[in-house]
Structures are given as C-alpha cells and as structure tokens.
Amino acid sequence: MALTTESKDLNLSDVIDGIFDGDYQLPEFQRDYVWKDSNIKSLFESVLSSHPIGTVLLLEIEKENPLMAWTSFSEIIPTENRTLDYEGEDKNPPQYLVLDGQQRLTSLSHLTRGTNNHIWYLDLNGVKQRWEEVEAPSNKDEIKNFIEQDLDVFAFIKKKKRTDDPLKDFRSKAKLLPLTLLKDRNTLTKAITDVRDAISEKIHEKNYELKNYEKLTVKESKEELEEIIKEEGKWKTFLAELLPFILDNYFDFKLPTVVVSKKMGISGVCKVFTKINTTGIQLGAFDLLVAVLYPKRISLKQMFDEVVSNYSLIDSLDGKPKRYLLQTLALYNKVSPKTSHLPESLKAEMFDEGWNICVKNLNEACEQLDRNCGSALITGSDKYLAYSPLLPIIANVINEHPLGVKDHSLRLMRLDKLRAWYFGAGISSRYGEGSDNKQVKDLAEMKRWFSSPSFKEEMPTWLNNIYGEINTSKSGAVGKTIVSLYNLKRAKDIYLDNMEVCAEVNGCDLHHIFPKAAMRKKVMEENGIRDKTMADKLLKTQHNIDSVLNQTWLLSSTNRDIISDRMPSNYIHELIQKNGGGGNAEQKVRDLFKQHCINDSAFDKLMNDDYFGFIEERKKSVQFELTTTCKIPNFLESEPVDD
C-alpha cells in the first residue's frame, strides 16, 4: 500500500481551477451530486474558518492507457478534448479521478464559480454588523479569534439567481459579495479596491458638502452627513482589514489528499475506495466494471439495462445487486466468481463471446426455479427465492446439461436433481457464508451429478444428510425455502376451493393459521395478563407465532371474512358447514388442508386449537413433503453431531 499511495496537501483553489480545466474529473461509477444547500454552507464555513474538511482520494491516471472511464463534475463542462468520447489526436485525459470527495469538491466549485442558474454570495452587511458588535477587532490574532469564535459564516452565505451583473449587489447598499470573485485573487482584489475607491469618492463628496454646507443646497442635515462619512469610513476599514483576511483563508486552504498511483490495479483501487470513502457507499464490482470496460468500447451499464428491461426474471434476481449475471459469465469462462475479483477476472473479450449465452442461460435458470421450485421470481421480487447465488451455478449446469431434453426419463431425473439441490441448499443454509467460494466447487459437483445416469450416482456428499430447523420465520433462507414449497404445491384456497393460492396469484398472501389476535386473547386469559404488549411478547418468544409453520397462502378475502380473528376450530367448523356438513364435508376440508402441507394429524390439532401440537405435526408434514415432492434424499430429525 505504501508503494502505491501518497499523501500530499494541495491548494484548494488550484484543485478547483483544475476541475474546470478538466485535470480533475470523476470515475464513471460515481453517484449523482446530492448535497443540499445546508451542506454546502457548512462546508464553506469550515473553509473560511480554516477548519479541516476531510481527505480527498485521488486516482492518478495513465494518459496513454487510462484505467477506467471518466465523466465531468455536475454542471461543469471541460473542453471537448478532455472528455471521454473525444477521439481527436489532441485528446487530453484528466490527470486525476476523484474517488472520494465528489460532493465536497462539486459544492466548492459551485460556490466559487456559480451554476447555470445561481450564484452564491457572502452577505457583508451581516458580517460587518457582527464585527462591529465585538468592537471591530483589527490585529491579526484578534481577527483570527473573531472568525473562529464569533462569526457565523453559515448565516451570511446566500444563494440568488444568476444575473448579467452579479457585482451590482456588491456595489450597492446590499453589499452582497459574489463568491464567483474567488476565481482568482487578482479579480477579487480589484473588485474590492473598486468598491473601496467608490466609497472614498463618496466620503470625499460628503466632506466637501459638509465643509461648504452653507453655500450648497444639500438634502442631508450636517448630522446626517457626519453619520454617512463615519459609516462609509467603517466600510473602508472593513474592506481593507477584515474581508481580505477572511477570504485569504480560501486561497490559503490546504486540502489533504491521498493519491493512488496509476500503478495500482483495479482491485486495489476498489479496496482503497471502500476503506477511505466517507459516504459509506461501498464500491461494487459492477460499478468498477462499468468504468473499466467503457474505454474498451463495452457499455456494460447499457447492456445490463437492456437485459433487465427485456428479462423480467433476471430483473427480479439481479436488478439491484448487479452481481449474479456477472458471476454467471465468470463461471462460464472458468474464472473466479468471487465478487471482489470480478473487475479483474472478467475481460472485455468475455463479454463479446459469452454475454448473450449467459443471459439466455440465466433467464432459463430463473424460469426453471419458478416452474419447478416455487421461487416466484415472476412476482417481481426475490423475497421467496431461497438463495440467489444458486442461479449462476444452475445457469452454467443447464448450459451443458439442459433440462428440456426429449428423453422423458432423463428430463424428470434432472428436474428431481434440480429440486433436491435447491431445497437441500435452502434447508441446510448452504450458501449462508462463503457463497462465492462454494460456487466453483458446487458447479463442478453439479456438472458431474447431472451427467450421471442415475439420481444416486455422483450425488454431492453434502446432500446425503440434510438438516435445518424449519420452525422459523419466513424471512431467512430456511423460511424462504418452505414458502417455495408452499408455492410449488399450488394449493386451493380453503374457502374458495376453485382458486389457486400462491405468490403468483393476485389477492392472496401468507396468513396466520392460528391468528395473532385469537392467540393473544388465549394467552392473556391463560396467563391472567391484561397488557397486550406483554402478551405479544409471549407469542413471539414462547410460541414463535410468526413461524412459517403457522402460515399458509390464503385469499385475502378468506383471511378477512372467514378466518378473521377466530381460532381454527371455529373457522374450520364453518368450512365444514359450507361444504354440506357431516363426514364427507369434513373429509373434503381435510383434503384441502393437505394441499397446504397439513396432514390429518396436524388437522386434528387444529380442530382442538392445540397450537404447539399443530406446529409439531405440521413440521412432520413439511418434512415429508421435502423428502417426496422436493426430493431431498435424507432429512435428519436432529442436527448431526461432529465426531
């Protein structure tokens, strides 16, 4: 690290000049400029008070072979030959890219040069009034203390619409100094001198009128003339002594920077950015690849946007992380899929040769998981998908071993393997940690397994004994896997039994089988509790009321009108009566509940409002479905103990 980074202090005003000249620009991956006026004013107050504003991280650019693409700062347009797309022989790339400090440097650039529509001003009337309130300090140390302790610069920074003559308000009684004068010290000095000269002329004029008061017709009284001369004299002193001292703090401000050498590789740049970046935004592999590939004529952002626009399932999976399609391409090219390695492992030629193939394979993998595993990506979300890192592996497996083969028995066997893999990985939390590292290993194992002539032969050893606690919430990997099972079952609604209920059906959701309100009432009665908050705490800690085992897909109307806040024995009785009453009606209702992974034993517990008994029996019912419908070869009753 010491050989590839260097710390140095740069003159802030020189950096601002360099931004407008195009010497300093932004990497393509940088986010939009988002600072508000209050942030900008606080920042400039720190500068004028000589307070630190943080370190800026710069990347040195090799002009003959830039490491990554660049773009200009917001509302700052450098000369054409300094832009990325310019192709003339006089093309002049920037010297540095700002990796961290974009918001601060953009703000200071806008403050000192203005924007397309606005200019910032320093309200000198307010500054002067505050200066006089503390008896107009004049020596260097007193002025320094005044700026640090007594002057609220923030309150005196104003923003106004841009005009053709921004100096007009400086010359007038408004005394608003346009901060665009900070473009260079000579321009500022001349503007202040011109105003002081005008004040001197006014003082001379008023002294003449006062001296010849009896001979001239003067509209002011002598007292008023004396007050004007006194006040204008104070302005001369203020403009000569205090204002230059304040503004010199801008010109003398040293900006601490860390310069990353052009010799550092892209992964090193990523690590440095993530470590030092003050915004807390981690730099992703996709962002880096966008910047790295653009100079090589590959518009990754545009390519990716087209994919998620045309393939809704990939959008559900990867629209936000922007990771899994890249990992699919990495595995396809037999390079590391580890996220931090992607900017270096993925080469430009890989996109030319494999991008479209990987898009097709990843989309098919999404379709297969939706159709055969209940992942429900079609809903526009991945919240029911057990593990996203599965998809790049599946995409590459089916590239060599397609699931749509004509051989019926081979097709069914491969689908069984897909289900066993998906549900086994979800229940065992296989990709909970180190998913990038497991992808390469699992891809090799799955290719061998899918090429084998039987289900048992070449089956990965980790699939032999699967265990996971399934009495859990729906939000974790295990819970999502169970919800996938519920989706896959495509059960009929327990009331409107001609309607399928699952994630893909509008107007239905996961609802509690033992409603919270009914269980709260029961807990309060059994424990003599009046406090609903305490009862809810017991439901959460002792009953695990939100367990995925206490939920199933129902039409919202069924949950609202039939289950409502009633215990199961109550609403099941109504369901039986709705079907005609008697033994046949009860059997029909039992059969409906079996579609929801609720066997006869679990149903009996519902009829007796036995919550804990129901959870235990439904657990067995779900485990049975995992080994039959989901093809998990061996589901252990308890967690295996290492020897």
N, C-alpha and C positions, 0 to 999 in steps of 0.2 A: 504493500500500500504506500509506503514511504517513497518508493521509486516512481510512482505513477500519480501522485497528488502533490500539490504545492500550495502553501498558504501565503497570501500576499494581501496588502492593503492597497486599494485603488481609489483614486479621486472620484467621488460620486459624480461630480459634474462631467468628468471625462467619460464615465460609463454612459451617462445619459446622452452625451454627444454621440458616442459610439452606437447607441441604439438607433438613433435617427440616421446615422451614416450606414447602418447595416452591418457593422462589425460584430454586434451582439444581436442574436436572434434566438428563436425558440425551437426546440425539437418538435417534430410533427405531433408527438404524443401528448404534448402539454394540454391541460384543460383550458376552458374558457376563462377570460378575465371576469371575476365576480365580485371584486371588492366594492363595498358601499362607501358613500361619502364620509361617513364617520370613521371608517378605517383609514381612509386617505388623509383626513385631517390629523388624526392621531399620529400617523406615520410622519407627516411633515413637521408636526410639533416636536417629535423626537429629534429630527434632523436639525431644526433651528435651535434646539436646546443642547445639541451635541451629545445626545443620548444614543446608545447603541440600537441598531435596528436589525440585528441578526446577520448571520453569514450568508453569502450568496454562493451557490455552487455552479461552477462553470465547466463546460467540456471544451477542451481545445480541439480545433478542427484541422484535419489534414486537408488542405485546399485541393490537392490533386485527386484525392480519393476520400471524400467525406464519409464518416462512419454511418451517418444517418441523415434522413431528410429534415428540412427545417422550414419554419414559417415565421412571419414577422409578428411583432407585438401588436396588440389591439389598437386599431386606428393609427398605426404608424406604418407608412409605406416607404421602404427604401428604394433606391434607384433600381431600375429594371435588371441591371446586370448582377444584382446581389440576390435576386430571387431564385428559388429552386428550379423553376421551369425554364429559365432563360438558357438558351443554347448557343449564344454567340461566343466567339473566341475570347472576348474580354470578360467572360463570366468571372465573378469575384465572390466566392462563398464567404460567409461570415468567419471571423476569427474564433468566435466562441458561441456555444449554445448554452443558454441559461437553463440548467436542470432544476434548480431551486432558487426562487427569488422573483418569479414571474409577476406575482401580484404586487410586490413592493416596487419593483422597477417600472412596471407599467404605470402604477399610481404616480410615482415621482416624475415620470416622463410626461404624463398628462398634466400634472401640476405646473411644471416648468415650461411647457410648450402649448398647453391647451389641447382641446379635442376639436373634432369637426364642428361642434355646436356650442361649446362652453369654454370659458376661461376662468381660472382661479385668481382670486385677489386676496391681498392682505389689507385688512381694514386698519389704516394708520391712525384714524381718529381714535379708535378703541385702544390701540397700543399706546398712543401718546397720552391719552387720559390716564391709563393705568400707570404710566411712567411718572406723570406729574403727581399722582396720588401718593407715591412713595418718595416724593421730594426730588424727582428728576436726577437720579444718580448719573455721574458724569465720568468718573475714572474707570479704568478697565475692570478692576476687581468688583467694583460696585455694580457695574452694568452686567457682568457675568452672573453675579448673585441675583440680580433682578430678573434676568432671563430664566434662570433655573428655579427660582423660588416664588416669584411674584407675577410673572407674565403667563397668562393662559392663552397661548398661541391658538389653541383649538377654537376658542370662541371668536377669534378675529379672522379666520380663514373663510372666505365667501366664494360661491360659485355663481357666475352670471352668464347669460347668453353672449356668445361671441358677437362683437361689433366691428365695424370698419376702423374705429379709432379707440382701442382699449385704453390709451393714455389719457383720454379725455377725463375720465373719472379720477385720475391721479392729479391732474392739473386743477380740477375743480375743488369746491369745498368738501366733496365726498371723500377725497384723499384715499381712494382705493388703488393700491399699487398692484398692477397686473404682474402676476408671477412669471409671465412669459418673458419678462425682462431678465430673468435668471439664465436666459440662454447663454449670455456671456457677461463677464464682469464689466467690460468697457461699455456695453449697451446700457447696463444698469446704472453705472456711474454717470454716464451722460444724461440719462433721464432724470436722475436725482438732481444733478447740477442744474439742468434746465429749470426744474421746478424751484430750486433754491434761488436761481437768478431772477425768476419771475417774482418770488417773494421779496427779494432785495429791492427790485424796482418798485414794488408796491409800498414797501417801507419808506423808500426814498420819496415817493409821491406823497405819502401821508405826512411825512415830516415836513415837506415843503408846504402842504396845505395848513399844517398846524402853525408853522413859522409865519406864514402870511395870511393867517386866518381872517384878520380884519380887512384885508384888501380883496379877498376872493369870496366867491359865493360857494360855500361848502355845505353839503346836505347833512353831514355829521356834526355833532357838537364836539367841542375840544376834548371832553372826557371820552367820547366815543372814538375820536381819532387816537388818543393816547392808548386806549384799550386795544384798538386794531394793531397799532405799532408794537405793543407789548406781545400780543398773541402771535403775530407774524414772526416776531423775533424768536419766540419759543419754537415755532415750526422750523426756523433756520437751524437752531441748535439741535433739535430732534433729528432733522435730516442729515446734519453733519456728524453727529456724535453717536446716537443710538442706532438708527436704522442701518448704517453700513456694518456696524458690529454684529447686529442680528443676522443680516444676510451673508456676511462673511462666513458664518457657520455652515452655510450651504456649500459655498465654494471650497471651504477647507475640510469638508467632511470626508473622512476616510472610510471606505466600505470594505469590511473584511471579506475576503473571498477564498474559496478553496478551488483550485484549478485542477481538473482531472486531465492528465496527459492524453494526447492523441494516441499514445502507445497502448492505453488500456483497452482491453477487449470489451465486447458488448455486455457480457455477463458481469464483469467488474463494474461497469457503469451502472447497471441495474442495482447491484448491491450497495454501491455508494449512494445512489439516489434514495433508495429505500431507507438507508441508515440516517441520512442527514436531512431529508425532505421535511420541512417544517409544517406542511399542510396535513401530514398524517396519511396522505394518499399513497398507497404502495403502487409502484410501477409494475404493471402486468406484462407478461410475455407478449400478449397481443399488441400492446402499445409500442413496445420496443420493436417488434417485427414490422409494424406499420412504418416506423421511421427508418429501419434498416433496409427494408425491401424497396422503398419508394425510389431511391436513386438507381435501382436495378430494374426499373420500369415495371414493377409489380405493385399494383394498387390494392394492397390487402384489404384495407377498410372497405373499398368499393366492392371487391369480390365477396367479402363476408356479408356486407349489407344485402347484396343480391341473393345470397344463399338463404338468409333468414327471411327475406321477403318472399322467396319462391317455395321454401320448405318450412311449413309452419311447425312441424315436429322438431326440426333442428332449432328453430327459434325458441320453442319451449325449453329445450335442453340447454342450449348454448348461447341464447341471445344476450344474456348478461355476463356469464363468466368468460365467454370467448376463449375457451380453452380446449374443449373436447374435440372439435373438428381439427384443431392443430395437433392434438395428440394422436388422432386417427391418422393424420398424414405422417407423423413421426414414426409410428409403428409400421405403417405401410412401407416406409423407406428404411426400416430396421435401424433407426437411431433413437436415442434416449427420448422417452415421452415426458421425462421429469419437467415440470413447468418451468423451473428456473433455467433449464438447459435449452429450451426451445429456440430462443433468439440466436443461439449459436449452432444448434444441431440442424435446424431447418434451413436449407439452402434454396436459392432462387430457382434453380432448375427443378427442384422437387415440386414446386407449385405448378410449373409448366407441365410436368409429366403426370402428376398424381392427384391434383386438386379435384378435378371433376369425378374421378373414380372414387375418391374418398367421400365426396359429398353424396354420391349415389349410394355407397355402402352404408354410410352413417344414417341416411334417411331410411334405408331399408331396415337397419337395426332398430331404429325407433319404431317403425311400423310393426316389426315382429314382436317387440316387447309390449306394445299396446295391444296387439291382437292375441298374443299367447301368454302374456304375463300380467296383464292388467295395470300397466304403468300409467295409462291415461294421459300421455303427453298431448293427446288431441284436445284436451281441455284448455291448452294454452299455458300450462304450468307444469313444473316438475315436482310438485309437492307430494305426489303419490309414487314417485319413482324411488325404488329402494336405494340405488347407488348410481350416480351419474358416471363415475369412472369405468363402469362396465361397458358403456357404449362404444368407446374406441376399440376395445378388445373384440367385442361382438362384430363390429363393422369389419374388422380385418379377418376374423374367422370365417364369416359368411362370404367374404371375397373369394376364398379358396374352397369353402365347403357350403355352397348355397343351400338355403332351406327350401327352396321351391323346386327341388328335383322331381323328375317324373316318377321315379321309383317310390311307390306309396309307402312301403315299409321303411325305406331309408329316410323319407321325409318325416314320418312320425317319430322315428328314433331320434333324429336330430332335434326335433321340437321338444321331445322329452328331455334331452340333454340341455337344451336352452333353458327350460323351466327349472330343472334341477340346479343349474348354475345360478340363475337369477335368484330363486328363492333361497337356495343354500347360502349364497353370499350375503343376502339381506338378513336372514335369521342369525347367522354367525357373526355379523358385523365385520365381514372380511376386509372391507375397504375403509374401516373406521380410521385407521392410521397407516401411513406409508403407502397410500394407494398408487402413487406414481411408480414406486419400486416394484409393486406386485403386478403391474400391468404387463411388463415384459415377460415375467415368469408365467403368469396365467395365460398369456397369448400362446406361448409355446406348448403349455399343457393342454389347452383347449383345442389347438390345432391337431395334436396327436389324438385326443379323445374323439373329436368329430370325424377324424379319418378312420377310426377303428370300426370294425364290423358289428360290434355289439355295444349295449349300454354299459356293461360292467368293465369291458376291456379298456385299459388306458384311462380309466376314470381317475381324476386327480385325488390324491390321498385325503386332502382336507374335506372332500365331500363325503367320505365314508362315515364320519360321525359328526353330525350337526347338532349343536345345542344353542339355544338362545331363550332368554326369559321373555315370553310373549305377553305376559300380563303387564303391559307397558303402554305409554302414551302413543298417540298416532304420529307424533312429530319426529321421532327418531327413526333410524334405519329399520329396526325390527318392526316398529309400528307401521311404517310405510309399506313394508313387505306384507303385513297382514291385510292392510287396506287393499293392496294389489290383489291379494287372494279374493277379497270381497268383490272387487271389480270383476275379476275373472269369472266368478260364479254367475254373474248377471242374474241375480235373484229377482223374483217378482215381488212387488210391494205387498206387505202383509194385509193390506185392506183392499186396494185396487189391484187385484191379482192378475190383471191383464197388462200391467205396466211393469217394465223392467226398471230396476233401480241400481244405479252405479254412478261413478263420477262423470260419465259422459252424458248422462240424462239431465236435461234442464229441469229445475223444480224439485230436485232432491238433494239431500245432504246426509252426512253422517250424524245420526242422532242417538241419544242415550236410550238403551233398552230399559234400564231402571232410571227413570227421570230424576234429575238432581232435586227438583222441588219436592217430589214424593219421598225421596230418600232423606232429604233434610228434615222433613216433618217426622219421619220414623225415628231418626237419630235423636231428635230433640225430645220426643216422647219417651224413648227407651232410656235416655240418659238424664232426663229431667232438666234439659237445657232450654233456656229462653233466648239466648243470644244466637242469632242466625250466623254471625261471623264465626263463632266458636264451632257451631255445627258444621259449617262449610269446611273448616279446618280439619275436623274429624273425618269428613267424607274424603278429603284429599289424602290425608296421611294414613288413615286406617282402612279405608275402603277402596282407595285408588279409583275413585268414581269416574275419572276420565279415561280409564283404561280402554284400549282399543277392543278388548273383550266385552266391554259394556256398550259397544256401539255397533251400528249397522246402517246400511243405506235405506232410507225411507223417503217417500214423497213428503215434501214439507207440509202438505195438507193433511196427510196421515198423522204426522207427528203433532200437528197443531190441534186437529179435531178429534182424533181417535185416542192417541196416547196421552196427549195433554200432560197434566201433572199427576197422572194416576199410576199406581203400582201395576205390575204386569198382570197379576191375577184378575184385576178389574178390567183392563182393556182386552185381554185375551178372551174373557167371557163374552165381551161384546162382539169380538171377531167370530167366535163360535156361533153366536146367535144370528149374526149377519149371514152365515152360511147355512142356516136352517136348524141349528141346534142338534143335539144328540151326538152319538158316537161317530157317525160318518162326517159330520161337520167338524168335530174335533180333530179327526184324522187329516182332513183337508188342511186345517190350520197348522197341524204338526208338520205336514209335508212342506207347506210354505216356509216354515221356520227352518227346516232342514236345508233349504236353499241358502239360508243365511248362516250356515255353519253352526246351527243349533240343533243338536241331536235330541232324541227322545228324553234322555236323562237330564239334559240341560233344560228342555221344555218343562219337565216335571218340576224342576226347581223354580222356574218362572211361575208356574201355577200356584206354588206355595210361597211366593215372594221371598225366596231364600237367596239373598244376594250372593253371599260367599259360596254357597253350594253351586249356584249358577255359574259363577266365574270359573270354578274348578272344573265343572263339566264342560263348559264351552271351550276351555283350554284344551281338553282332551279331543273335542270335536275338531278344533282348528288344527291340532297336531295331526289328526287323522287325515285331514284334507291336504296338509303339507306333504305327507308321505304318499298320497294317492294322486290327487289332482296335480300337485306341484312336483311330484317325482323325486322329492328328497329321499335318498335311499335308506338312511337310518337316522331318525330323530331321537336323540338321547333324552331320557326322562330327567336327568340331572347333569350338571356341568361336570365334564370329565376332570379327574384329578391327575396332575402330572406325577410320574414316578419319581 
